[in-house]
Amino acid sequence: MARSSIKDEKQYEELRDDGASKQKAARIANASAKKGRSTVGRKGGKSGSYEDWTVDELKKRAKELGMSGYSSKRKGELIDELRHH
């Protein structure tokens, strides 16, 4: 189902499948639709994988995103919640 705010739906879905959050996937897909994928690809650095984060760092990120119920979750559960937020 196409979302009117997503300009490059295919790239959005690929990013979501790779574990990007909804916001990040939308931001990248829309930027690449406007400026071209090669331009956007050269722009940013590389973000570390959630697997490399500590549980405390994951919980801090969940708090920043306004999520709830994260305090009792294990690392794998936190990663899954963050990726599907």
Contacts in CASP RR format, 6 or more apart in sequence:
PFRMAT RR
TARGET T0000
AUTHOR 0000-0000-0000
METHOD contacts of the structure
MODEL  1
MARSSIKDEKQYEELRDDGASKQKAARIANASAKKGRSTVGRKGGKSGSY
EDWTVDELKKRAKELGMSGYSSKRKGELIDELRHH
2 9 0 8 1.000
3 9 0 8 1.000
3 12 0 8 1.000
5 26 0 8 1.000
5 30 0 8 1.000
6 12 0 8 1.000
6 26 0 8 1.000
6 29 0 8 1.000
6 30 0 8 1.000
7 29 0 8 1.000
7 30 0 8 1.000
7 33 0 8 1.000
7 34 0 8 1.000
8 29 0 8 1.000
8 30 0 8 1.000
8 32 0 8 1.000
8 33 0 8 1.000
9 29 0 8 1.000
11 25 0 8 1.000
11 28 0 8 1.000
11 29 0 8 1.000
11 32 0 8 1.000
11 33 0 8 1.000
11 37 0 8 1.000
12 25 0 8 1.000
12 26 0 8 1.000
12 28 0 8 1.000
12 29 0 8 1.000
15 24 0 8 1.000
15 25 0 8 1.000
15 28 0 8 1.000
15 29 0 8 1.000
16 22 0 8 1.000
16 25 0 8 1.000
19 83 0 8 1.000
20 28 0 8 1.000
20 83 0 8 1.000
21 82 0 8 1.000
21 83 0 8 1.000
21 85 0 8 1.000
22 85 0 8 1.000
28 40 0 8 1.000
31 40 0 8 1.000
31 43 0 8 1.000
32 39 0 8 1.000
32 40 0 8 1.000
32 41 0 8 1.000
50 58 0 8 1.000
50 78 0 8 1.000
50 79 0 8 1.000
50 82 0 8 1.000
50 83 0 8 1.000
51 79 0 8 1.000
53 61 0 8 1.000
55 74 0 8 1.000
55 75 0 8 1.000
55 78 0 8 1.000
58 70 0 8 1.000
58 75 0 8 1.000
58 78 0 8 1.000
58 79 0 8 1.000
58 82 0 8 1.000
59 70 0 8 1.000
59 71 0 8 1.000
59 78 0 8 1.000
61 82 0 8 1.000
62 70 0 8 1.000
62 78 0 8 1.000
62 81 0 8 1.000
62 82 0 8 1.000
63 70 0 8 1.000
65 82 0 8 1.000
65 85 0 8 1.000
67 81 0 8 1.000
67 82 0 8 1.000
67 85 0 8 1.000
70 78 0 8 1.000
70 81 0 8 1.000
73 81 0 8 1.000
END
